[in-house]
Amino acid sequence: MKVPCTEDDWKKIADEFRNKWNFPNAIGAIDGKHIEIEAPPNAGSYYFNYKGTHSIVLLALADAECNFLYIDVGCNGRMSDGGIFKNSTLYRELYEDLLNIPSDEHLPNRVKPVPYVILGDDAFALSKNLLKPFPRSKFLSAKQKVFNYRLCRARRVVENAFGILASRFRVFRKPICLKVENIDKIVLCEFRHMLTLYRMLFYFH
C-alpha cells in the first residue's frame, strides 16, 4: 500500500481532518492492532504481548474517513507500537523527508508556522511531524484538556478503521492458526480486497 506522494494529496487529507474533526494540519492517524495467533512451536515469549496473548502487530496510518493510507504487518507482539513505527518504511521516509509533506503553514491567529503532523497516542515519541496528547495530569490547563480531547477524537479514526476491518473479515476475530509468514500474506490479501471494494463503490457512485 502506497502512501500519498504529493503535497496536494497530503493537503487534501489535512483539509478532511480540519473539516470533519476540527483538527488542522493532520495528515493521518497512526496506531497498532494486535492480530492474535497460535504461538509457533518453541517461540517462547517472542510473540507474547501486554494483553497476555500471542500476536503479530498490524501498524496502520488512516485518513479522516477511516481509509488506510499505509500498513506494516508482521512484527512480533512484544514490540511497542512506537518501536514498530521506528522500524517501518513510513518512519524512514518521513524523517528522511521523502514523502513530499507540505512545508509548515500558519494557522489562523498564530505567528509561527505549524508543521503537518501524524496523530498518535502515548505509545509514540513526540516529534516535529508526530503529535500526541499531553500526559495525563490533574494539572493540565483548560486549553491542554481541549487539545487532548480534539487530538484523541481525530486520532480515533484509525481505531475505527481497524473495527471496520475486523467486522468485514471474521478471520481477525479469533486466533489465527497458521505459520506467521502465511498470516502476513492473508492480511495483505484482505487489504487488497478492501481496496477493490472501495474502488468499486467509488466507480458506481
C-alpha positions in Angstrom: 0.0 0.0 0.0 1.5 3.3 -1.1 1.2 6.5 1.0 0.2 9.8 -0.7 3.1 11.1 -2.7 2.3 14.7 -3.5 1.8 17.9 -1.4 -1.7 18.2 -2.8 -2.6 14.7 -1.7 -1.4 15.5 1.9 -3.2 18.8 1.9 -6.5 17.1 0.9 -6.2 14.7 3.8 -5.4 17.7 6.1 -8.5 19.5 4.9 -10.6 16.5 5.7 -9.3 16.3 9.3 -9.9 20.0 9.7 -13.4 20.0 8.3 -14.6 16.8 9.9 -12.7 16.6 13.2 -11.7 20.3 13.8 -8.0 19.4 13.9 -5.8 21.3 11.4 -2.6 20.2 9.7 -3.2 16.5 10.4 -2.1 14.1 7.6 -3.1 10.8 9.3 -3.7 8.9 12.5 -1.4 6.0 13.4 -1.9 3.0 15.7 -1.2 -0.7 16.0 -3.6 -3.6 16.2 -2.7 -7.0 17.7 -3.7 -9.9 15.5 -3.9 -12.9 17.8 -2.1 -16.0 16.7 -1.4 -19.5 17.9 2.2 -19.3 19.1 4.6 -21.2 16.9 6.5 -24.2 18.5 9.5 -23.1 20.6 8.6 -19.4 20.2 8.6 -18.9 23.9 7.6 -15.3 24.7 8.6 -13.9 21.4 5.1 -13.1 20.3 3.7 -12.6 23.8 2.1 -9.2 24.2 0.9 -7.0 27.1 -2.7 -8.3 26.7 -1.5 -11.8 27.7 -1.9 -13.4 24.3 0.4 -14.1 21.3 0.2 -11.8 18.4 1.7 -10.1 15.4 1.1 -6.4 15.0 -0.6 -4.5 12.2 0.6 -0.9 12.2 -1.5 1.4 10.1 -2.0 5.1 9.1 -5.5 6.2 8.3 -7.1 9.3 6.9 -10.1 11.3 8.3 -12.6 9.0 6.6 -11.1 5.8 8.1 -9.4 4.8 4.9 -6.0 3.1 5.3 -3.1 5.0 3.8 -0.2 2.7 5.0 0.1 -0.6 6.7 3.0 -2.6 8.1 2.3 -6.1 9.3 4.4 -8.9 10.8 6.3 -7.5 13.8 6.0 -9.6 17.0 3.5 -8.7 19.7 6.3 -7.9 22.2 7.2 -4.8 20.4 5.5 -1.5 21.2 3.7 0.5 18.6 6.3 3.2 18.8 9.1 0.6 18.3 7.4 -0.9 15.3 6.9 2.6 13.8 10.6 3.3 14.2 11.4 0.2 12.2 8.9 0.9 9.5 9.5 2.3 6.0 7.0 5.1 6.9 9.2 6.3 9.7 12.3 6.2 7.5 10.7 8.1 4.6 9.1 10.6 7.0 12.4 11.5 8.7 14.4 11.4 5.5 11.9 13.9 4.1 10.9 11.6 1.2 7.1 11.9 1.5 6.7 15.3 0.0 4.9 16.5 3.1 4.0 20.2 2.7 6.1 22.9 4.4 5.0 24.4 7.7 2.0 26.7 7.4 0.5 29.5 9.5 -2.8 28.8 11.3 -5.3 31.5 11.9 -4.2 33.9 14.7 -0.8 32.3 15.0 2.5 34.0 14.4 4.7 30.9 13.9 4.1 28.4 11.1 3.0 24.9 12.2 4.1 21.6 10.7 1.9 19.0 9.2 1.6 16.1 11.7 0.6 12.5 12.2 -1.6 11.9 15.2 -0.5 9.2 17.7 -1.1 8.1 21.2 1.2 7.7 24.2 3.0 4.8 22.6 4.7 7.0 20.1 7.5 9.5 20.6 6.7 13.2 20.2 8.5 14.8 17.2 8.1 17.6 14.7 5.8 15.5 12.5 4.2 13.3 15.1 1.8 14.7 17.7 0.4 13.0 20.8 -1.6 14.2 23.8 -0.2 15.9 26.8 0.5 13.3 29.6 -2.5 12.8 31.9 -2.3 15.0 34.9 -4.6 16.9 37.2 -2.5 20.0 36.5 -3.4 20.2 32.8 -4.8 23.6 31.8 -8.2 24.0 30.2 -6.5 24.6 26.8 -4.4 21.5 27.2 -7.5 19.4 28.0 -9.3 20.8 24.9 -6.2 19.9 22.8 -6.1 16.4 24.2 -9.8 15.9 23.5 -9.6 17.1 19.9 -6.5 15.1 19.2 -7.9 11.9 20.6 -11.1 12.3 18.8 -9.4 12.9 15.5 -6.9 10.0 16.1 -9.8 7.6 16.8 -10.3 7.2 13.0 -7.6 4.7 12.8 -9.2 2.6 15.6 -12.5 2.8 13.7 -10.7 1.6 10.6 -9.5 -1.4 12.5 -13.0 -2.0 13.7 -14.3 -1.9 10.1 -11.6 -4.4 9.1 -12.5 -6.8 11.9 -16.2 -6.7 11.2 -15.7 -7.3 7.5 -13.2 -10.2 7.8 -14.1 -12.6 10.6 -10.6 -14.2 10.4 -9.4 -11.3 12.7 -11.9 -12.2 15.5 -10.1 -15.3 16.8 -6.5 -16.6 17.0 -5.2 -17.5 13.5 -3.7 -21.0 13.4 -1.2 -20.6 10.5 2.5 -20.0 10.1 3.4 -16.4 10.8 4.7 -15.8 7.3 1.3 -17.0 5.9 -0.6 -14.8 8.2 1.2 -11.8 6.8 0.0 -12.8 3.3 -3.6 -13.2 4.5 -3.7 -9.8 6.0 -2.3 -8.2 2.8 -4.8 -10.1 0.7 -7.7 -8.8 2.9 -6.4 -5.2 2.4 -6.3 -5.7 -1.4 -9.8 -7.0 -1.2 -10.9 -3.9 0.8 -9.2 -1.6 -1.7 -11.0 -3.3 -4.6 -14.4 -2.8 -2.9 -13.6 0.9 -2.2 -12.7 1.4 -5.9 -16.0 -0.3 -7.0 -18.1 1.8 -4.6 -16.4 5.0 -6.0 -17.0 3.9 -9.6 -20.7 3.2 -9.1 -21.2 6.5 -7.3 
